[in-house]
Amino acid sequence: MKTKNMKKKMLLLILATTGLFSCKQGSKSEEGAGAVEVSNSKEKGKGQKLLSNPVYKFIDTQYKYVDAAGQHLIIENSLPKGGLKYTAPDGKVYVYAVFWTRITNETVNPFTLTIDFPVDSFEFPSSPERYFKILIPSDTMTLEKVSLFNYGLSNLKPFLDSAIHKPSSLKRTINPNESNVFYFVILSYKGVNGTLRTGLNLKGQDLFYRINDKVIACGKINLKDFTLQK
């Protein structure tokens, strides 16, 4: 009888030891999974570190285009600043927002882009009876200005007073391995429902400017066979 009891005790001890070992192995597996998570969070941290660059804090969209030779053209569009009221010389009240776009030429050739907006106002499809104009200041935008009020765009009211009833245009030549940054000012009559987002993008040789859900054909670029890189 004692022998049977001893055998039972030994069996229970073995089972308990095995169970404890299994728990420890499971615990190591959990730690292993946690280590992978930590690794992922470190990778995310690198991205966050990149985005901590003062410039990248203000970028809303980035489009990277590539040709068959692997050359790149990059278009980056900013978030808005401003959102204040502007009273035109005729007494009409608008809300303005300032944006900028940076185009980087990573090809071996210079290229020229042209942008033209009419004097006409456009209607927001999602906000009936709310209209906007697009104006292009001639001021030079530099990335050192990103943290400044209105991205450093000065003398805004005199510019708006003189440009509000005129078409806007831009022509820039960008050399290899160089960037060019320029402003856009959106004048909105009666404001807009929700957040205002804009962005310049390329399809073939044609440039398009998007303002929320409105897309406007606005210019050309003398480069061929560039497609959006996925």
C-alpha positions as CSV (number, residue, x, y, z in Angstrom):
1,M,0.0,0.0,0.0
2,K,2.8,2.3,0.9
3,T,4.5,1.5,-2.4
4,K,1.4,2.5,-4.3
5,N,1.1,5.7,-2.4
6,M,4.7,6.5,-3.1
7,K,4.2,5.8,-6.8
8,K,1.2,8.2,-6.8
9,K,3.2,10.9,-5.0
10,M,6.1,10.5,-7.5
11,L,3.6,10.7,-10.4
12,L,2.0,13.8,-9.0
13,L,5.5,15.4,-8.5
14,I,6.5,14.6,-12.1
15,L,3.3,16.1,-13.4
16,A,3.7,19.2,-11.3
17,T,7.3,19.7,-12.4
18,T,6.2,19.1,-16.1
19,G,3.4,21.7,-15.7
20,L,5.7,24.2,-14.1
21,F,8.3,23.8,-16.9
22,S,5.5,24.2,-19.5
23,C,4.4,27.4,-17.8
24,K,8.0,28.7,-17.9
25,Q,8.3,27.9,-21.6
26,G,5.0,29.6,-22.2
27,S,6.2,32.6,-20.2
28,K,9.3,32.7,-22.4
29,S,7.1,32.6,-25.5
30,E,5.1,35.5,-24.2
31,E,8.3,37.4,-23.5
32,G,9.4,36.6,-27.0
33,A,6.2,38.0,-28.5
34,G,6.7,41.0,-26.3
35,A,10.2,41.4,-27.7
36,V,8.9,41.5,-31.2
37,E,6.4,44.2,-30.2
38,V,9.2,46.2,-28.7
39,S,11.2,45.8,-31.9
40,N,8.2,47.1,-33.9
41,S,7.7,50.0,-31.6
42,K,11.4,50.9,-32.1
43,E,10.8,50.9,-35.9
44,K,7.8,53.1,-35.4
45,G,10.0,55.3,-33.2
46,K,12.4,55.8,-36.2
47,G,9.4,57.0,-38.2
48,Q,8.3,59.3,-35.4
49,K,11.9,60.6,-35.2
50,L,11.8,61.4,-38.9
51,L,8.5,63.1,-38.5
52,S,9.9,65.2,-35.7
53,N,11.8,67.2,-38.3
54,P,10.2,70.6,-38.4
55,V,9.4,70.3,-42.1
56,Y,7.7,67.0,-41.9
57,K,5.4,68.2,-39.2
58,F,3.7,70.4,-41.7
59,I,3.5,68.0,-44.6
60,D,0.0,66.7,-45.4
61,T,0.7,64.6,-48.5
62,Q,3.7,63.3,-50.4
63,Y,3.7,62.0,-53.9
64,K,6.7,60.2,-55.3
65,Y,6.9,59.6,-59.1
66,V,9.3,57.4,-60.9
67,D,10.3,56.8,-64.6
68,A,11.6,53.7,-66.3
69,A,15.2,54.6,-65.5
70,G,14.4,54.8,-61.8
71,Q,14.6,58.6,-61.6
72,H,12.3,60.4,-59.1
73,L,10.2,63.5,-58.8
74,I,8.7,64.3,-55.4
75,I,5.8,66.6,-54.7
76,E,5.0,67.5,-51.0
77,N,2.0,69.5,-49.9
78,S,1.6,71.3,-46.6
79,L,-1.1,71.5,-44.0
80,P,-2.9,74.9,-43.8
81,K,-2.1,77.9,-41.7
82,G,-4.1,81.1,-41.4
83,G,-7.9,80.5,-41.1
84,L,-8.4,84.2,-40.4
85,K,-10.8,86.7,-42.0
86,Y,-9.8,89.0,-44.9
87,T,-11.9,91.9,-46.0
88,A,-11.6,92.7,-49.7
89,P,-11.6,96.3,-51.0
90,D,-15.3,95.9,-52.0
91,G,-16.2,95.0,-48.5
92,K,-16.7,91.3,-49.1
93,V,-15.4,89.1,-46.3
94,Y,-13.4,85.9,-47.0
95,V,-11.5,83.4,-44.9
96,Y,-8.0,82.7,-46.1
97,A,-5.6,79.8,-45.7
98,V,-1.9,79.6,-46.6
99,F,-0.3,76.4,-48.1
100,W,3.0,75.6,-49.7
101,T,4.2,72.9,-52.1
102,R,7.7,71.6,-52.5
103,I,8.8,69.9,-55.7
104,T,12.1,68.0,-55.7
105,N,13.9,67.0,-58.9
106,E,15.8,63.8,-58.5
107,T,16.5,63.3,-62.2
108,V,19.6,64.2,-64.3
109,N,17.7,66.9,-66.3
110,P,16.2,70.3,-65.4
111,F,12.5,70.6,-66.0
112,T,10.0,73.5,-66.1
113,L,6.5,73.6,-64.6
114,T,3.7,76.0,-65.3
115,I,0.6,76.6,-63.2
116,D,-2.3,78.8,-64.1
117,F,-5.6,79.5,-62.2
118,P,-8.4,81.6,-63.7
119,V,-9.9,84.7,-62.0
120,D,-13.1,82.7,-61.5
121,S,-14.2,81.2,-58.2
122,F,-14.7,77.5,-57.8
123,E,-17.5,75.9,-55.8
124,F,-16.9,73.2,-53.2
125,P,-18.9,70.1,-54.3
126,S,-19.6,69.1,-50.7
127,S,-20.4,72.7,-49.6
128,P,-23.0,74.2,-52.0
129,E,-22.9,78.0,-52.3
130,R,-19.4,78.2,-50.8
131,Y,-16.8,79.4,-53.2
132,F,-13.1,79.7,-53.2
133,K,-10.3,81.4,-55.2
134,I,-6.7,80.2,-55.6
135,L,-3.9,82.8,-55.6
136,I,-0.2,82.3,-56.0
137,P,2.1,84.9,-54.2
138,S,5.4,85.7,-55.8
139,D,7.2,85.6,-52.4
140,T,10.0,83.1,-52.1
141,M,9.1,80.3,-49.7
142,T,11.9,78.6,-47.8
143,L,11.7,75.7,-45.4
144,E,13.2,77.8,-42.7
145,K,9.9,79.6,-42.6
146,V,7.7,76.5,-41.8
147,S,7.2,77.3,-38.1
148,L,6.4,81.0,-38.7
149,F,2.9,82.6,-38.8
150,N,1.4,82.0,-42.3
151,Y,4.6,80.1,-43.2
152,G,6.4,83.4,-43.2
153,L,4.2,84.9,-46.0
154,S,4.4,88.7,-45.4
155,N,2.4,91.6,-46.7
156,L,-0.6,89.3,-47.2
157,K,-3.3,91.9,-47.2
158,P,-1.7,94.2,-49.9
159,F,-1.1,91.1,-52.0
160,L,-4.7,89.9,-51.7
161,D,-6.1,93.4,-52.4
162,S,-4.2,93.6,-55.7
163,A,-4.5,89.9,-56.8
164,I,-8.1,89.0,-55.8
165,H,-9.6,89.9,-59.2
166,K,-6.7,88.7,-61.3
167,P,-5.7,85.2,-62.6
168,S,-2.8,83.6,-60.9
169,S,0.2,81.9,-62.6
170,L,3.6,80.4,-61.8
171,K,6.5,79.3,-63.9
172,R,9.5,77.6,-62.4
173,T,12.5,75.7,-63.7
174,I,14.0,73.1,-61.2
175,N,17.5,71.9,-61.8
176,P,18.7,68.3,-61.0
177,N,18.9,67.5,-57.3
178,E,17.2,70.8,-56.4
179,S,13.9,71.7,-54.8
180,N,11.6,74.6,-55.3
181,V,8.9,75.7,-52.7
182,F,6.1,78.1,-53.5
183,Y,2.9,79.3,-51.8
184,F,-0.8,78.9,-52.5
185,V,-3.4,81.1,-50.8
186,I,-7.0,79.9,-50.7
187,L,-9.7,82.5,-50.3
188,S,-12.9,81.0,-49.3
189,Y,-16.2,82.9,-49.3
190,K,-18.4,81.8,-46.4
191,G,-15.7,79.4,-45.3
192,V,-15.9,75.6,-45.8
193,N,-17.6,72.8,-44.0
194,G,-15.0,70.8,-42.1
195,T,-11.2,70.8,-42.6
196,L,-9.5,72.4,-45.6
197,R,-6.9,70.2,-47.4
198,T,-5.1,70.8,-50.7
199,G,-2.5,69.2,-52.8
200,L,-0.7,69.4,-56.1
201,N,-0.2,66.2,-58.0
202,L,0.9,64.9,-61.4
203,K,-0.8,62.7,-64.0
204,G,1.3,62.2,-67.1
205,Q,2.5,65.7,-67.9
206,D,-0.6,67.4,-66.4
207,L,-0.7,69.0,-63.0
208,F,-3.8,69.0,-60.9
209,Y,-4.6,70.9,-57.7
210,R,-7.0,69.3,-55.2
211,I,-9.0,71.3,-52.7
212,N,-10.9,68.8,-50.5
213,D,-13.2,67.0,-53.0
214,K,-12.6,69.5,-55.9
215,V,-9.9,68.6,-58.4
216,I,-8.7,71.4,-60.8
217,A,-6.5,70.9,-63.9
218,C,-4.0,73.7,-63.4
219,G,-0.8,73.2,-65.4
220,K,1.9,71.1,-67.0
221,I,5.4,69.8,-66.5
222,N,7.8,69.0,-69.4
223,L,8.8,65.5,-68.1
224,K,7.5,62.4,-69.7
225,D,6.7,58.8,-68.5
226,F,6.6,59.5,-64.8
227,T,4.1,57.4,-62.8
228,L,3.1,57.5,-59.2
229,Q,5.3,55.1,-57.2
230,K,3.3,52.7,-55.0
